[in-house]
Amino acid sequence: MYFLMVCKHHDGVADQRDALRPAHRAHVASGGNGLARVLVGSAVTPDDGVTSLGNFGILEAASEADARAFAETDPFARAGLVSDITITRLADTFQAHRIEAMTP
């Protein structure tokens, strides 16, 4: 199944986010130790295209619980930078084959 993950971050956490970015990227690369496969993801920004408001990802996971566990075990979330996590299932007709996945 495929899910849209949206993680909103608290204001004023840029320095913490920068410090945790390598651990966050390792989490993404491992799929949270196999909880999910990340097809695509990025920071979410306002019009300046630089200031991070949070991040999103399109995940392949066995269940919504696994997708949520992936989000909740991300270093950004574990460190308290994340104010809200939304997991939404995508339609069965989602064309994942059109995306080159970020993780194997």
Residue pairs with C-beta under 8 A, 6 or more apart in sequence:
1 60
1 61
1 62
1 63
1 64
1 89
1 90
2 39
2 58
2 59
2 60
2 89
2 90
2 94
2 96
3 36
3 58
3 59
3 60
3 61
3 64
3 67
3 87
3 88
3 89
3 90
4 56
4 57
4 58
4 59
4 86
4 87
4 88
4 90
5 41
5 56
5 57
5 58
5 59
5 67
5 70
5 71
5 85
5 86
5 87
6 44
6 54
6 55
6 56
6 84
6 85
6 86
6 88
7 54
7 55
7 56
7 71
7 74
7 76
7 77
7 82
7 84
7 85
7 86
8 53
8 54
8 82
8 83
8 84
8 85
9 17
9 52
9 53
9 54
9 55
9 76
9 81
9 82
9 83
10 80
10 81
10 82
10 83
13 81
14 51
14 52
16 79
16 81
17 52
17 76
17 81
20 75
20 76
20 79
20 81
23 75
24 74
24 75
24 76
27 73
27 74
27 75
28 38
28 41
28 57
28 74
28 102
28 103
29 102
29 103
30 103
31 37
31 38
31 70
31 103
32 69
32 70
32 73
32 74
35 61
35 66
35 67
35 69
35 70
35 73
36 59
36 60
36 61
36 66
36 67
36 70
37 59
37 60
37 61
37 101
37 103
37 104
38 57
38 58
38 59
38 101
38 102
38 103
39 57
39 58
39 59
39 60
39 96
39 99
39 101
39 102
40 57
40 58
40 99
40 101
40 102
41 55
41 56
41 57
41 58
41 102
42 55
42 56
43 52
43 53
43 54
43 55
44 52
44 53
44 54
44 55
44 56
45 51
45 52
45 53
46 53
54 82
55 76
58 90
58 96
58 99
59 67
59 70
60 96
60 101
61 67
61 70
64 87
64 89
67 87
68 85
68 87
71 77
71 82
71 85
71 87
72 78
72 85
74 82
76 82
77 85
